[in-house]
């Protein structure tokens, strides 16, 4: 492979695809800095959700998902990304330094890249269609390549996970500071970040339905004739052997890999982190669902009903706001 660095148009195209990655409350907590022969990913601590994500785990997961999106985008554009993760201990927000080599994209890389603009977070009810086991195995393999374990929560594990989701939602509902933060980051109509009102349904109060976050001003309707009792949601849990910053970054990359694989199959998906945002509830998931490994992400996967309308894309910040020259400090430093 020939070493080099792509032109500005290619870099901007890849970063524009990277920032399509999912992030907690669509907070988009990242900055990209471009040098002469490298690209760098920084976390933006000013976009950390202090009530939802007090220890910054969701922030790192979000950045990891964007990093994997970037790798896939560059691969489809003919460049292999060599990633140096957490390259500078003195700069904890410097999450990755990326150098590039030219290569011939594979069909799988092109297919994964094509899934990026199609992926949506779908919080609506799913259909009764069963998901093939082979699809789950493909997602598990994609996550394993990122150093993360993907497990299906079945039988008692599913019960304990659903209970944890319920407990976390109840605790958050009693926390005024959390409710204020959630309202500030959702119910949006024209903002370039946050959760749009048009992409969130009202909470499903049907007995047995999986609990969801209570976002502000939910305007998304359920698909016609979709019934909660027919919903064949599969719950997948991504976990790691350790719980350090590196593990969380890799879990974010695995989240992206699993979601893009699901999208390529035509599946609907929704990342869930609420049961993992409260330490004691997360400990329960560790004990009763993942068998001691550290849970980092829950994915809700399944088939959308045949009559479900396509979801519109959630907005993204302007590329000029997140991509700056390497010589310039990140914007969150400039603002201080």
GIWO-V906064 format. One record per backbone hydrogen bond with DSSP energy under -0.5 kcal/mol. CO is the residue of the C=O (numbers start at 1). NH is the residue of the N-H. E is the energy in kcal/mol with one decimal. If there is no record, write none. Layout:
CO|NH|E  CO|NH|E
//
This chain:
2|102|-3.0  4|100|-0.5  7|11|-2.1  8|12|-2.9  9|13|-2.2  10|14|-2.4  11|15|-2.6  12|16|-2.3  13|17|-1.6  14|18|-2.2  15|19|-2.4  17|20|-1.3  18|21|-1.8  23|26|-2.8  24|27|-1.8  26|194|-2.2  28|30|-1.7  29|44|-2.1  31|42|-3.1  32|324|-2.6  33|40|-2.5  34|326|-2.5  38|35|-3.3  39|98|-3.6  40|33|-2.4  41|95|-1.9  41|96|-1.6  42|31|-2.6  43|45|-0.7  44|47|-2.1  45|48|-1.5  48|50|-1.0  49|53|-3.4  53|56|-1.5  56|60|-1.8  57|61|-2.5  58|62|-2.5  59|63|-2.1  60|64|-2.5  61|65|-2.2  62|66|-1.9  63|67|-2.2  64|68|-2.2  65|69|-2.3  66|70|-2.2  67|71|-2.2  68|72|-2.5  69|73|-2.6  70|74|-2.8  71|75|-2.2  72|76|-2.3  73|77|-1.4  74|79|-2.8  75|78|-1.3  78|103|-2.1  79|81|-0.5  80|82|-0.6  80|101|-1.9  81|83|-0.7  82|99|-2.2  83|85|-0.7  84|87|-0.6  84|97|-2.0  88|91|-2.1  91|94|-1.9  93|43|-2.6  93|95|-1.2  94|88|-0.5  95|86|-2.9  96|41|-2.6  97|84|-2.9  98|39|-2.4  99|82|-3.2  100|4|-1.2  101|80|-3.8  103|105|-0.6  106|110|-2.1  107|111|-2.4  108|112|-2.5  109|113|-2.4  110|114|-2.3  111|115|-0.9  112|115|-0.6  112|116|-0.7  113|116|-1.1  113|117|-0.6  115|119|-1.7  116|119|-0.5  120|122|-0.8  120|269|-0.6  121|123|-0.7  127|232|-2.6  132|135|-1.0  132|136|-1.2  133|137|-2.4  134|138|-2.0  135|139|-2.0  136|140|-2.6  137|141|-2.3  138|142|-2.1  139|143|-2.2  140|144|-2.4  141|145|-1.8  143|146|-1.3  143|148|-1.8  144|147|-2.1  149|151|-0.5  149|239|-2.6  151|237|-2.9  152|154|-1.0  154|157|-1.7  154|158|-0.5  155|159|-2.0  156|160|-2.6  157|161|-2.2  158|162|-3.0  159|163|-2.3  160|164|-2.1  161|165|-2.4  162|166|-2.0  163|167|-2.7  164|168|-2.6  165|169|-2.1  166|170|-2.3  167|171|-2.5  168|172|-2.6  169|173|-2.1  170|174|-1.0  171|174|-0.7  172|175|-1.8  174|176|-0.7  175|179|-2.4  176|180|-2.3  177|181|-2.1  178|182|-2.8  179|183|-2.3  180|184|-1.7  181|185|-1.4  183|186|-0.7  185|195|-2.9  188|197|-3.0  194|196|-0.6  195|187|-0.7  195|188|-2.0  196|199|-1.4  197|200|-1.4  197|219|-2.5  197|220|-0.7  200|220|-2.3  203|205|-0.8  206|209|-2.4  213|215|-1.2  215|218|-0.5  220|202|-0.5  223|226|-2.0  227|230|-1.3  227|231|-0.6  228|231|-1.1  234|236|-0.6  234|301|-2.7  235|153|-3.0  236|299|-3.0  237|151|-2.3  237|239|-0.5  238|296|-3.4  238|297|-1.5  239|149|-2.7  240|294|-2.8  244|248|-2.0  245|249|-2.3  246|250|-2.6  247|251|-2.1  248|252|-1.8  249|253|-1.8  250|254|-2.5  251|255|-2.2  252|256|-2.0  253|257|-2.3  254|258|-2.7  255|259|-2.6  256|260|-2.7  257|261|-1.8  258|262|-2.4  259|263|-2.6  260|264|-2.4  261|265|-1.2  262|267|-2.5  263|266|-1.5  268|302|-1.8  269|122|-2.8  270|300|-2.6  272|298|-2.0  273|276|-1.9  274|277|-1.5  277|279|-0.5  278|282|-2.9  279|283|-2.2  280|284|-1.4  281|285|-1.8  282|286|-2.5  283|287|-2.3  284|288|-3.0  285|289|-2.1  285|290|-2.0  286|292|-2.7  290|293|-1.1  293|295|-0.6  294|240|-2.1  297|238|-3.1  298|272|-3.6  299|236|-2.7  299|301|-0.6  300|270|-1.4  301|234|-3.0  302|268|-3.4  303|127|-3.2  305|308|-2.0  318|321|-1.8  318|322|-0.6  319|322|-1.1  319|323|-1.8  322|32|-3.9  322|324|-0.5  324|34|-2.4  325|328|-1.0  330|333|-1.6  330|334|-1.7  331|335|-1.9  333|336|-1.0
//
